[in-house]
Amino acid sequence: MPRPGLIFVALLLLSLIHETCSAKDKRHCPPSSCGNNLNISYPFRLNTDPTSCGEIADPSYSLSCEKNLTVFPSKSGKFYVKAINYDNQTIRVAGAGVEEGSCSIPQYSWDDSSFSTLFQDYSYNYFKYYNNYFYYLESILFISCENLVNASRYVEAPACINGSSFFTPYGLEYEGKMYYYVKIGTPTPHELKPSCRIELMALIPLRLVKNYEDFSYLDIHRLLTYGIELPWRGAPCGKSGFSYINKENQCVFKHGAGNLDNQVYKVFGTAVSLLTYYLPAIVEFRTDIVWSWILWHGLKAILGIPSFIIFLVFKWRRRHLSMYNSIEEFLQNNNNLMPVRYSYSKIKKMTNGFKEKLGEGGFGQVYKAKLRSGRLAAIKILGKSKATGQDFINEVATIGRIHHVNVVQMIGFCAEGSKRALVYDFMPNGSLDKHIFSREGNTATLGWENLYKISLGVACGIEYLHRGCDMQILHFDIKPHNILLDENFTPKISDFGLAKLYPIKGNTVSLTAARGTLGYMAPELFYKNLGSVSYKADVYSYGMLLMEMASKRKNVNPFAEHSSQIHFPSWASEQLNNGMELEIREATEDQKRIAKKMIIVALWCVQMKPIDRPSMNKVIEMLEAEVESLQMPPTPFQLYPHATQQDDVTKKTYLTESTSFSSCNDIEIESISLVGNEN
């Protein structure tokens, strides 16, 4: 009777040390190399090595070869391995493009987020265990300026860079006189000069910097060539997640190091202590008391293992079901606002088994569908990456409340566990970006009159979201891709996954993180000292959209004919403020007036500070006014524009809010209630 209990305890102990032994065996693989005398051993491996070598639990340990150079995996481009120190457990890497003995710069922008969390989280652990060594990184910025800069930590670039050989990230050379610097440390908005812009970012080891005051570009280039060291001691390893790499480069089990490990140790700890402390007594005395202890603790282990497995399953189900519960709770509390609710089987039937895909993005995939009535629809199948289902709730909560001629209409939705879908009207002309940006040599198809009507329609839709409902709806992602066009090219605002609902009387918005698409996001989302986040963030996004519609190109275009036109809003502002006309090919005078009016309104919308931007109601008034009555706004692309007192008075007078009604008042508002059958 006692022998099976003893065998069971021994098996438990063997299961604990199995992963540690298997990890140690991996060190017996012979070292690899790319032919540059750099030995690659555990935990690293070459991607051509057998799978039994190195640490395969994370791809960050897998290196590759390129022309006798060892390549390190990264999210931001290519990095070359300079050295691997297995004694202090650090790997030194340098960005591609920087070469010794040449006037070279990195090929990519990168920071500490470019590397796996195995190395990001390590600096704290290393300091915790080894107080004699603390590794820290300092950022450096490659900056181009229109004027000379005399400031601390601005290191002047050498002649080989300060000329025609300096290339921007777009791959083009600047024309005209430019000055190039390398700044040590991340600048605040006060430190970045108005005539300067950041071209590249990289990191250097701070511990090798002796004195900032005497620092030269040669010193910076030497540190870039040297690279940065990434430590790996304490990084996780193995398939279970309960092990880490110790100072002997072994993958060992963590005894009670974390919460989950403590749960494991509580279950198996009794068996371990039993074998350690009571085995001599079992061998020597074999008394009834000892065997009763063995049976008691063995019974605890037998009951503890299933209990622990049940606990893990319960935690997993609770985490995943919380999302579904929050969606169901929202739908039940707001069922008077919801459109038709479809089952997933009906969604699959309407799309003919998801046969015809219209597009896809970070949110999921969009399929063409046909309702039972014969009406065409577009069904968006949301991906499973959104752990809280907040995007789904946002979209149903916003579009489900309203019906406006310039807002896409939601026909219905589906919410069955992890399966979530949204059903919209089908827009045969697709999104606006397909019509205003040239693709594969084809020119944009929309005429100026249509562009003007679309810009006015989008403005009316945004104005309604801000002021036409009982709750203020802020979209936070206005861009050409989210403007859909029906068969008559009537614009419809879509994709409310980032939208927020706020009271009409609220002046500011509380956000935990910036949201939107780069290039259309308002600057106050990044720089809090510019002003509070409000509905003016949508005004800024609309201004960038309007600028692209008027120019029929991206606001940042590396393929512009002149370097001054790379950033179109800055170029357009400079042209108009200097009294010069914009060159618009094959356009009549009336069409040129339309384009000029759209650009002037857009420049008002993209002012740096939210207080300087008009409301959408004022934007509509300006679009409907004659171009001669519009005043030119200040240059919007300076962090802190220095306007005179007279300019301030003029600007405040011009942007006074108007209570008059515009052509947007022909909107149609309906109350959409939950129904059982489709229309």
C-alpha positions as CSV (number, residue, x, y, z in Angstrom):
1,M,0.0,0.0,0.0
2,P,2.7,2.6,0.8
3,R,4.8,1.9,-2.3
4,P,2.3,3.5,-4.8
5,G,2.2,6.7,-2.8
6,L,6.0,6.9,-2.7
7,I,6.2,6.3,-6.5
8,F,3.6,9.1,-7.1
9,V,5.6,11.6,-5.1
10,A,8.8,10.7,-7.0
11,L,7.0,11.2,-10.3
12,L,5.9,14.7,-9.2
13,L,9.5,15.6,-8.4
14,L,10.7,14.4,-11.7
15,S,8.1,16.5,-13.6
16,L,9.5,19.6,-11.8
17,I,13.1,19.1,-13.0
18,H,12.3,17.8,-16.5
19,E,12.2,21.3,-18.1
20,T,15.5,22.3,-16.4
21,C,17.3,19.2,-17.6
22,S,16.0,19.6,-21.1
23,A,17.1,23.2,-21.2
24,K,20.6,22.3,-20.0
25,D,20.9,19.6,-22.8
26,K,20.5,22.4,-25.4
27,R,23.9,23.8,-24.4
28,H,25.7,20.8,-25.7
29,C,25.1,21.9,-29.4
30,P,28.4,23.0,-31.0
31,P,28.7,26.8,-31.4
32,S,27.6,28.3,-34.7
33,S,29.1,31.2,-36.7
34,C,28.4,33.4,-39.7
35,G,32.1,33.3,-40.6
36,N,33.1,36.5,-38.6
37,N,34.7,34.7,-35.6
38,L,31.5,35.4,-33.5
39,N,30.5,32.2,-31.6
40,I,26.7,31.7,-31.3
41,S,25.7,29.5,-28.4
42,Y,22.8,29.1,-26.0
43,P,20.5,30.9,-25.5
44,F,21.1,32.2,-29.1
45,R,20.9,30.1,-32.2
46,L,21.1,30.6,-36.0
47,N,17.9,30.1,-37.9
48,T,19.7,27.4,-39.8
49,D,20.6,25.4,-36.7
50,P,18.7,22.3,-35.6
51,T,15.6,23.0,-33.6
52,S,17.2,21.2,-30.6
53,C,19.8,24.0,-30.3
54,G,19.4,27.3,-28.5
55,E,16.3,28.8,-26.9
56,I,13.3,28.4,-29.3
57,A,10.6,29.8,-26.9
58,D,11.0,33.3,-28.3
59,P,12.1,34.3,-31.9
60,S,14.3,37.1,-30.4
61,Y,16.9,34.5,-29.7
62,S,17.1,33.4,-33.3
63,L,19.8,35.1,-35.4
64,S,20.6,35.0,-39.1
65,C,23.5,35.5,-41.4
66,E,24.0,38.1,-44.2
67,K,27.3,38.3,-46.1
68,N,29.3,37.0,-43.1
69,L,27.5,39.4,-40.7
70,T,25.2,38.3,-37.9
71,V,21.8,39.9,-38.1
72,F,19.8,40.5,-34.9
73,P,15.9,40.4,-35.1
74,S,14.2,43.8,-34.6
75,K,10.9,45.6,-35.1
76,S,12.4,48.7,-36.7
77,G,14.9,47.4,-39.3
78,K,18.2,45.6,-39.5
79,F,20.7,45.4,-36.7
80,Y,24.2,43.7,-36.8
81,V,25.6,41.8,-33.9
82,K,29.0,43.3,-32.9
83,A,29.8,41.0,-29.9
84,I,28.2,38.5,-27.5
85,N,29.6,38.4,-24.0
86,Y,28.4,35.1,-22.3
87,D,30.2,36.1,-19.0
88,N,28.1,39.2,-18.2
89,Q,25.3,38.0,-20.5
90,T,25.0,40.9,-22.9
91,I,24.7,41.1,-26.7
92,R,26.0,44.3,-28.4
93,V,24.1,45.4,-31.6
94,A,24.5,48.4,-33.9
95,G,22.0,49.7,-36.5
96,A,22.5,49.1,-40.2
97,G,23.9,51.9,-42.2
98,V,26.6,53.1,-39.7
99,E,30.1,52.1,-40.8
100,E,33.5,52.7,-39.4
101,G,35.7,55.2,-41.1
102,S,32.9,56.7,-43.2
103,C,30.5,59.6,-43.0
104,S,27.4,57.5,-42.5
105,I,24.1,57.7,-40.6
106,P,21.6,55.0,-39.5
107,Q,19.2,53.7,-42.2
108,Y,16.2,53.6,-39.8
109,S,14.8,55.5,-36.8
110,W,14.8,53.3,-33.7
111,D,14.4,53.4,-29.9
112,D,14.2,50.9,-27.1
113,S,10.7,49.7,-28.2
114,S,12.4,48.3,-31.3
115,F,13.6,45.3,-29.4
116,S,11.8,42.4,-27.7
117,T,10.5,42.8,-24.2
118,L,13.0,40.1,-23.2
119,F,15.6,42.9,-23.4
120,Q,13.5,45.9,-22.5
121,D,12.6,44.6,-19.1
122,Y,16.0,43.4,-18.3
123,S,17.7,46.7,-17.1
124,Y,15.6,46.7,-13.9
125,N,16.4,43.1,-13.1
126,Y,20.1,43.6,-13.8
127,F,20.3,46.6,-11.5
128,K,18.3,44.6,-8.9
129,Y,20.8,41.8,-8.8
130,Y,24.1,43.6,-9.7
131,N,24.4,47.0,-8.1
132,N,27.9,47.6,-9.6
133,Y,26.5,47.8,-13.2
134,F,23.5,49.9,-14.3
135,Y,22.9,50.2,-18.1
136,Y,21.2,53.2,-19.5
137,L,20.6,54.5,-23.0
138,E,20.4,58.1,-24.3
139,S,18.6,59.1,-27.5
140,I,20.1,61.2,-30.3
141,L,18.2,63.0,-33.0
142,F,19.3,63.9,-36.5
143,I,17.7,67.3,-37.1
144,S,17.5,69.6,-40.2
145,C,17.0,73.3,-39.8
146,E,16.4,76.2,-42.1
147,N,18.4,78.6,-39.8
148,L,21.6,78.4,-37.8
149,V,21.1,77.0,-34.3
150,N,23.3,77.8,-31.3
151,A,22.1,75.8,-28.4
152,S,23.5,73.3,-25.9
153,R,23.5,69.6,-27.0
154,Y,23.1,70.6,-30.7
155,V,26.2,69.1,-32.3
156,E,26.9,70.4,-35.8
157,A,27.1,67.7,-38.5
158,P,30.3,67.5,-40.5
159,A,30.6,68.8,-44.1
160,C,29.9,65.3,-45.6
161,I,26.4,65.4,-44.1
162,N,25.8,69.1,-44.2
163,G,25.4,69.1,-48.0
164,S,24.0,67.2,-50.9
165,S,24.8,63.7,-49.4
166,F,22.3,64.1,-46.5
167,F,19.3,62.0,-47.3
168,T,15.9,62.2,-45.6
169,P,13.9,59.1,-44.6
170,Y,12.0,59.6,-47.9
171,G,15.1,58.9,-49.9
172,L,15.4,62.4,-51.4
173,E,17.9,65.2,-51.1
174,Y,17.0,68.6,-49.8
175,E,17.4,71.5,-52.2
176,G,18.5,74.9,-50.9
177,K,20.5,75.9,-47.9
178,M,19.9,73.7,-44.9
179,Y,21.8,73.2,-41.6
180,Y,22.1,69.8,-40.0
181,Y,22.7,68.9,-36.4
182,V,22.7,66.0,-34.1
183,K,20.9,66.6,-30.7
184,I,21.7,64.5,-27.6
185,G,18.6,63.7,-25.6
186,T,14.9,64.0,-26.5
187,P,13.8,67.6,-26.8
188,T,10.8,69.2,-25.2
189,P,8.5,71.4,-27.4
190,H,10.4,74.4,-26.0
191,E,13.8,73.1,-27.1
192,L,12.9,72.1,-30.7
193,K,13.4,75.2,-32.8
194,P,10.5,76.3,-35.0
195,S,12.6,76.1,-38.2
196,C,13.8,72.5,-37.4
197,R,12.4,69.1,-37.9
198,I,13.5,65.6,-36.8
199,E,14.7,63.3,-39.5
200,L,16.1,60.3,-37.6
201,M,16.3,58.9,-34.1
202,A,18.8,56.4,-32.6
203,L,20.2,55.4,-29.2
204,I,23.8,55.5,-27.8
205,P,25.2,54.1,-24.5
206,L,25.0,56.8,-21.9
207,R,27.7,55.3,-19.7
208,L,30.3,55.9,-22.4
209,V,29.5,59.7,-22.6
210,K,32.1,61.6,-20.6
211,N,31.2,65.2,-21.2
212,Y,28.3,66.6,-23.3
213,E,30.0,70.0,-23.7
214,D,33.1,68.7,-25.5
215,F,31.1,66.1,-27.5
216,S,31.7,66.1,-31.3
217,Y,30.0,64.3,-34.2
218,L,33.0,61.9,-34.4
219,D,32.2,60.9,-30.8
220,I,28.6,60.3,-31.7
221,H,29.5,58.3,-34.8
222,R,32.0,56.2,-32.8
223,L,29.2,55.4,-30.3
224,L,26.8,54.5,-33.1
225,T,29.3,52.3,-34.6
226,Y,30.0,50.7,-31.2
227,G,26.3,50.0,-30.7
228,I,24.3,49.3,-27.5
229,E,24.4,46.3,-25.2
230,L,21.2,44.3,-24.4
231,P,21.3,42.0,-21.4
232,W,19.4,38.8,-21.2
233,R,20.0,37.4,-17.7
234,G,16.6,36.9,-16.0
235,A,14.8,36.7,-19.3
236,P,12.1,34.0,-19.6
237,C,12.8,30.7,-21.3
238,G,11.3,27.3,-21.8
239,K,7.7,26.5,-23.0
240,S,6.0,26.6,-19.6
241,G,6.8,30.3,-18.8
242,F,7.9,29.3,-15.3
243,S,11.7,29.3,-16.0
244,Y,14.4,31.9,-16.5
245,I,18.0,32.1,-17.7
246,N,20.4,32.2,-14.7
247,K,24.0,33.5,-14.5
248,E,25.3,30.2,-15.7
249,N,23.2,30.6,-18.9
250,Q,20.9,27.7,-17.8
251,C,17.1,27.7,-18.1
252,V,16.0,26.9,-14.5
253,F,12.7,26.8,-12.7
254,K,11.6,29.8,-10.7
255,H,10.8,28.6,-7.2
256,G,8.0,30.9,-6.0
257,A,9.2,33.9,-8.0
258,G,5.8,35.1,-9.2
259,N,2.1,34.7,-8.3
260,L,1.5,31.9,-10.8
261,D,4.7,30.2,-9.7
262,N,3.6,30.4,-6.1
263,Q,0.4,28.5,-7.0
264,V,2.4,25.8,-8.7
265,Y,4.8,25.6,-5.7
266,K,1.9,25.3,-3.2
267,V,0.6,22.3,-5.1
268,F,3.9,20.5,-5.6
269,G,5.8,21.9,-2.6
270,T,4.2,19.4,-0.2
271,A,5.4,16.5,-2.3
272,V,8.9,18.0,-2.5
273,S,9.1,18.6,1.2
274,L,7.7,15.1,1.9
275,L,10.4,13.5,-0.2
276,T,13.2,15.7,1.3
277,Y,12.4,15.5,5.0
278,Y,10.4,12.3,5.5
279,L,12.3,9.9,3.2
280,P,14.9,9.0,5.9
281,A,12.2,8.3,8.4
282,I,10.4,6.1,5.8
283,V,13.6,4.1,5.1
284,E,14.7,3.7,8.8
285,F,11.6,3.5,10.9
286,R,8.7,2.6,8.6
287,T,6.3,3.4,11.4
288,D,2.6,3.7,11.0
289,I,2.8,7.4,11.8
290,V,5.2,8.1,9.0
291,W,3.1,6.2,6.5
292,S,0.0,8.0,7.6
293,W,1.8,11.3,6.9
294,I,2.8,10.0,3.5
295,L,-0.8,9.0,2.7
296,W,-2.2,12.3,4.0
297,H,0.2,14.5,2.0
298,G,-0.1,12.3,-1.1
299,L,-3.9,12.7,-0.9
300,K,-3.4,16.5,-0.7
301,A,-1.3,16.4,-3.8
302,I,-3.8,14.2,-5.7
303,L,-6.7,16.5,-4.9
304,G,-4.5,19.6,-5.3
305,I,-3.5,19.0,-8.9
306,P,-7.1,18.8,-10.3
307,S,-8.1,21.7,-8.2
308,F,-5.3,23.8,-9.6
309,I,-6.1,22.8,-13.2
310,I,-9.8,23.8,-12.6
311,F,-8.6,27.1,-11.1
312,L,-6.5,27.8,-14.3
313,V,-9.5,26.9,-16.6
314,F,-11.8,29.2,-14.5
315,K,-9.4,32.1,-14.8
316,W,-9.0,31.7,-18.5
317,R,-12.7,31.4,-19.1
318,R,-13.4,34.4,-16.9
319,R,-10.9,36.6,-18.7
320,H,-12.3,35.7,-22.2
321,L,-16.0,35.8,-21.2
322,S,-15.7,39.2,-19.5
323,M,-15.5,40.7,-23.0
324,Y,-18.7,38.9,-24.1
325,N,-20.5,39.8,-20.9
326,S,-19.7,43.5,-21.3
327,I,-21.0,43.5,-24.9
328,E,-24.2,41.7,-23.8
329,E,-24.7,44.0,-20.9
330,F,-24.4,47.0,-23.2
331,L,-26.8,45.6,-25.8
332,Q,-29.4,44.8,-23.1
333,N,-29.2,48.2,-21.4
334,N,-29.5,50.0,-24.8
335,N,-31.9,47.8,-26.7
336,N,-34.1,50.8,-27.5
337,L,-31.4,52.3,-29.7
338,M,-30.2,49.2,-31.6
339,P,-30.9,48.3,-35.2
340,V,-31.5,44.7,-36.3
341,R,-29.7,41.9,-34.5
342,Y,-28.6,39.0,-36.8
343,S,-27.4,35.6,-35.9
344,Y,-24.0,34.6,-37.2
345,S,-25.6,31.9,-39.5
346,K,-27.6,34.7,-41.2
347,I,-24.5,36.8,-41.6
348,K,-22.7,33.9,-43.2
349,K,-25.7,33.3,-45.5
350,M,-26.0,37.0,-46.5
351,T,-22.3,37.0,-47.5
352,N,-22.7,33.7,-49.5
353,G,-20.1,32.2,-47.2
354,F,-17.9,35.3,-47.1
355,K,-17.2,34.9,-50.8
356,E,-16.6,38.5,-52.0
357,K,-14.2,40.6,-49.9
358,L,-14.4,44.4,-50.2
359,G,-11.4,45.2,-48.1
360,E,-9.6,44.6,-44.8
361,G,-7.7,46.5,-42.1
362,G,-6.6,46.4,-38.5
363,F,-10.3,46.1,-37.4
364,G,-11.0,43.0,-39.5
365,Q,-12.5,42.2,-42.9
366,V,-15.4,43.7,-45.0
367,Y,-17.5,41.5,-47.2
368,K,-20.2,42.3,-49.8
369,A,-23.6,40.9,-48.8
370,K,-27.2,40.8,-50.0
371,L,-30.2,41.1,-47.7
372,R,-33.3,39.0,-48.0
373,S,-35.1,42.0,-49.5
374,G,-32.4,42.2,-52.3
375,R,-30.8,45.3,-50.8
376,L,-26.9,45.3,-51.0
377,A,-24.9,45.7,-47.8
378,A,-21.4,45.7,-46.5
379,I,-20.6,43.5,-43.5
380,K,-17.6,44.2,-41.3
381,I,-16.4,41.1,-39.4
382,L,-14.4,42.4,-36.4
383,G,-11.2,40.6,-35.5
384,K,-10.6,38.9,-32.2
385,S,-7.7,41.1,-31.2
386,K,-9.8,43.6,-29.3
387,A,-9.8,42.1,-25.8
388,T,-12.6,44.3,-24.3
389,G,-14.8,44.6,-27.4
390,Q,-14.7,48.4,-26.9
391,D,-14.5,49.1,-30.6
392,F,-17.7,47.2,-31.2
393,I,-19.5,48.9,-28.4
394,N,-18.3,52.4,-29.6
395,E,-19.5,51.8,-33.1
396,V,-23.0,50.4,-32.1
397,A,-23.4,53.1,-29.5
398,T,-22.7,56.0,-31.9
399,I,-24.1,54.9,-35.3
400,G,-27.0,53.1,-33.7
401,R,-28.2,56.4,-32.2
402,I,-28.3,58.5,-35.3
403,H,-29.4,58.7,-39.0
404,H,-27.9,61.5,-41.0
405,V,-27.4,61.9,-44.7
406,N,-23.6,62.2,-44.3
407,V,-23.2,59.4,-41.7
408,V,-23.1,55.8,-42.9
409,Q,-26.3,53.9,-41.8
410,M,-26.0,50.8,-39.7
411,I,-28.6,48.2,-40.8
412,G,-27.8,45.7,-38.1
413,F,-25.1,43.8,-36.1
414,C,-24.2,40.4,-34.8
415,A,-22.8,39.5,-31.3
416,E,-22.4,35.8,-30.6
417,G,-19.6,35.1,-28.2
418,S,-16.3,35.9,-30.0
419,K,-18.1,36.5,-33.3
420,R,-19.0,40.1,-33.9
421,A,-20.1,41.8,-37.1
422,L,-21.6,45.1,-38.2
423,V,-24.0,45.5,-41.2
424,Y,-23.9,48.8,-43.2
425,D,-25.4,50.2,-46.4
426,F,-23.3,49.2,-49.4
427,M,-21.3,52.1,-50.8
428,P,-20.7,51.3,-54.5
429,N,-18.1,54.1,-55.0
430,G,-15.9,52.9,-52.1
431,S,-13.8,55.2,-50.0
432,L,-12.7,58.8,-50.8
433,D,-9.0,58.0,-50.9
434,K,-9.5,55.9,-54.0
435,H,-10.8,59.0,-55.9
436,I,-8.4,61.8,-54.7
437,F,-5.1,60.0,-54.8
438,S,-3.5,58.9,-58.1
439,R,-2.8,55.2,-58.2
440,E,-0.5,53.4,-60.7
441,G,-0.3,56.3,-63.0
442,N,-4.0,57.0,-63.1
443,T,-5.1,60.5,-62.2
444,A,-7.8,61.4,-59.7
445,T,-11.3,61.1,-61.1
446,L,-13.4,63.6,-59.1
447,G,-13.9,67.0,-60.5
448,W,-13.7,70.2,-58.4
449,E,-17.4,70.7,-58.1
450,N,-17.8,67.1,-56.7
451,L,-14.8,67.6,-54.4
452,Y,-16.4,70.8,-53.0
453,K,-19.8,69.1,-52.5
454,I,-18.1,66.2,-50.7
455,S,-16.0,68.5,-48.5
456,L,-19.2,70.4,-47.5
457,G,-21.1,67.1,-46.9
458,V,-18.3,65.8,-44.6
459,A,-18.3,69.1,-42.7
460,C,-22.1,68.8,-42.2
461,G,-21.7,65.3,-40.9
462,I,-19.0,66.2,-38.4
463,E,-21.0,69.3,-37.3
464,Y,-24.0,67.1,-36.6
465,L,-21.9,64.7,-34.6
466,H,-20.7,67.6,-32.5
467,R,-23.9,69.5,-31.9
468,G,-26.9,67.7,-33.5
469,C,-27.4,64.9,-30.9
470,D,-28.3,64.8,-27.2
471,M,-24.7,63.6,-26.7
472,Q,-21.6,65.0,-28.4
473,I,-19.9,62.4,-30.6
474,L,-16.2,62.9,-31.2
475,H,-14.9,60.7,-34.1
476,F,-11.1,60.9,-33.6
477,D,-10.3,59.2,-36.9
478,I,-11.5,61.5,-39.8
479,K,-9.4,60.6,-42.9
480,P,-10.1,59.8,-46.6
481,H,-10.3,56.1,-46.0
482,N,-13.2,56.5,-43.5
483,I,-15.2,58.7,-45.9
484,L,-17.4,56.4,-48.1
485,L,-19.3,57.5,-51.3
486,D,-22.7,56.2,-52.4
487,E,-23.8,55.9,-56.0
488,N,-24.3,59.7,-56.2
489,F,-20.9,60.5,-54.6
490,T,-22.7,61.6,-51.4
491,P,-20.1,61.3,-48.6
492,K,-20.8,59.2,-45.5
493,I,-18.6,59.3,-42.4
494,S,-17.8,55.7,-41.2
495,D,-15.7,53.7,-38.8
496,F,-16.6,54.9,-35.3
497,G,-14.4,52.4,-33.5
498,L,-12.4,55.2,-31.8
499,A,-15.4,57.5,-31.2
500,K,-16.2,58.9,-27.8
501,L,-19.6,60.1,-26.4
502,Y,-19.6,63.3,-24.2
503,P,-22.2,65.7,-22.9
504,I,-23.0,68.6,-25.2
505,K,-21.9,71.2,-22.6
506,G,-18.6,69.5,-21.9
507,N,-15.6,71.6,-23.1
508,T,-12.8,69.1,-22.7
509,V,-12.3,65.4,-23.1
510,S,-10.5,63.0,-20.8
511,L,-8.4,60.4,-22.7
512,T,-6.0,57.9,-21.3
513,A,-4.0,57.6,-24.6
514,A,-3.8,59.3,-28.0
515,R,-6.1,57.9,-30.6
516,G,-6.4,58.3,-34.4
517,T,-4.2,57.9,-37.5
518,L,-0.8,59.6,-37.7
519,G,-0.9,62.5,-40.1
520,Y,-4.5,63.4,-39.1
521,M,-4.1,63.5,-35.3
522,A,-4.3,66.9,-33.6
523,P,-1.1,68.0,-31.9
524,E,-2.8,68.4,-28.5
525,L,-3.2,64.7,-28.3
526,F,0.6,64.6,-28.0
527,Y,1.5,68.0,-26.4
528,K,-0.8,68.7,-23.5
529,N,0.6,72.2,-23.1
530,L,-1.0,73.2,-26.4
531,G,-4.5,73.0,-24.9
532,S,-7.2,70.5,-23.8
533,V,-8.5,67.8,-26.1
534,S,-12.0,68.7,-27.4
535,Y,-14.1,68.6,-30.5
536,K,-11.4,70.8,-32.1
537,A,-9.4,67.5,-32.6
538,D,-11.9,66.5,-35.2
539,V,-11.6,70.0,-36.8
540,Y,-7.9,69.5,-37.2
541,S,-8.4,66.0,-38.8
542,Y,-11.0,67.5,-41.1
543,G,-8.5,70.3,-42.1
544,M,-5.9,67.7,-43.1
545,L,-8.5,65.8,-45.0
546,L,-9.6,69.0,-46.8
547,M,-6.0,69.8,-47.6
548,E,-5.5,66.4,-49.3
549,M,-8.8,66.8,-51.3
550,A,-7.7,70.3,-52.5
551,S,-4.2,69.1,-53.5
552,K,-5.3,65.7,-54.7
553,R,-2.2,64.2,-53.0
554,K,-1.0,63.2,-49.6
555,N,0.0,66.0,-47.3
556,V,3.5,64.5,-47.0
557,N,4.7,63.6,-50.5
558,P,8.3,62.6,-50.9
559,F,7.9,62.5,-54.7
560,A,7.0,66.2,-55.1
561,E,8.7,68.1,-57.9
562,H,10.4,70.5,-55.4
563,S,11.6,69.8,-52.0
564,S,9.6,72.7,-50.6
565,Q,6.5,70.9,-51.7
566,I,7.2,67.7,-49.8
567,H,4.9,69.0,-46.9
568,F,2.0,70.5,-48.9
569,P,0.3,72.4,-46.1
570,S,3.5,74.4,-45.2
571,W,4.1,75.1,-48.9
572,A,0.5,76.2,-49.5
573,S,0.5,78.5,-46.5
574,E,3.8,80.1,-47.6
575,Q,2.5,80.6,-51.2
576,L,-0.8,82.2,-50.1
577,N,0.8,84.4,-47.4
578,N,3.3,85.7,-50.0
579,G,0.4,86.7,-52.3
580,M,1.3,84.0,-54.9
581,E,-1.3,81.9,-56.7
582,L,-1.4,78.1,-56.4
583,E,-0.5,76.3,-59.6
584,I,-3.5,74.0,-60.5
585,R,-3.2,72.3,-63.8
586,E,-6.1,72.1,-66.3
587,A,-8.5,74.1,-64.1
588,T,-10.8,77.0,-64.9
589,E,-10.8,80.2,-62.9
590,D,-13.9,79.1,-61.0
591,Q,-12.2,75.8,-60.1
592,K,-9.1,77.6,-59.0
593,R,-11.3,79.7,-56.7
594,I,-12.8,76.5,-55.2
595,A,-9.4,75.0,-54.6
596,K,-8.1,78.2,-53.0
597,K,-11.2,78.4,-50.7
598,M,-10.8,74.8,-49.6
599,I,-7.1,75.4,-48.8
600,I,-7.7,78.6,-46.8
601,V,-10.4,76.8,-44.8
602,A,-8.1,73.9,-44.3
603,L,-5.3,76.1,-43.0
604,W,-7.7,77.6,-40.4
605,C,-8.6,74.1,-39.3
606,V,-5.0,72.9,-38.8
607,Q,-3.9,75.7,-36.5
608,M,-1.5,74.4,-33.9
609,K,-3.5,75.5,-30.8
610,P,-7.1,74.2,-30.5
611,I,-8.3,77.7,-29.4
612,D,-7.2,79.1,-32.8
613,R,-9.3,76.6,-34.8
614,P,-12.9,77.4,-35.8
615,S,-15.9,75.1,-34.9
616,M,-17.4,73.0,-37.7
617,N,-20.4,75.4,-37.9
618,K,-17.9,78.2,-38.7
619,V,-16.1,75.9,-41.2
620,I,-19.4,75.4,-43.1
621,E,-20.0,79.2,-43.2
622,M,-16.5,79.7,-44.7
623,L,-17.0,77.0,-47.3
624,E,-20.3,78.6,-48.4
625,A,-18.8,82.1,-48.5
626,E,-17.0,83.7,-51.4
627,V,-13.3,83.2,-51.4
628,E,-12.6,87.0,-51.4
629,S,-14.3,87.3,-48.0
630,L,-12.0,84.8,-46.3
631,Q,-9.0,86.1,-44.4
632,M,-5.7,84.3,-44.5
633,P,-4.8,82.4,-41.2
634,P,-1.4,82.6,-39.6
635,T,1.2,80.0,-40.5
636,P,-0.1,76.9,-38.6
637,F,3.0,74.7,-38.5
638,Q,5.0,76.3,-35.7
639,L,4.9,75.0,-32.2
640,Y,4.6,78.4,-30.7
641,P,3.6,81.0,-33.4
642,H,4.4,84.6,-32.4
643,A,1.4,86.6,-33.5
644,T,1.2,90.3,-32.9
645,Q,-1.5,91.7,-30.7
646,Q,-3.4,93.0,-33.8
647,D,-3.3,89.5,-35.3
648,D,-4.8,88.1,-32.2
649,V,-7.6,90.7,-32.2
650,T,-8.3,90.0,-35.9
651,K,-8.3,86.3,-35.5
652,K,-10.7,86.3,-32.5
653,T,-13.0,88.6,-34.4
654,Y,-13.0,86.5,-37.5
655,L,-13.6,83.2,-35.6
656,T,-16.5,84.5,-33.6
657,E,-19.1,81.7,-33.4
658,S,-22.2,82.2,-35.5
659,T,-25.7,81.0,-34.6
660,S,-27.0,81.2,-38.2
661,F,-28.2,78.1,-39.9
662,S,-26.4,76.6,-43.0
663,S,-27.3,74.3,-45.8
664,C,-26.7,71.3,-43.4
665,N,-30.2,71.9,-41.9
666,D,-31.8,69.6,-44.4
667,I,-30.6,66.6,-42.4
668,E,-32.9,63.8,-41.5
669,I,-33.0,62.5,-38.0
670,E,-34.7,59.2,-37.1
671,S,-35.0,57.2,-34.0
672,I,-33.8,53.6,-34.8
673,S,-35.4,51.0,-32.5
674,L,-34.6,47.3,-32.1
675,V,-36.8,45.3,-34.5
676,G,-37.2,41.6,-35.0
677,N,-37.2,41.5,-38.8
678,E,-35.0,43.1,-41.4
679,N,-36.4,46.0,-43.5
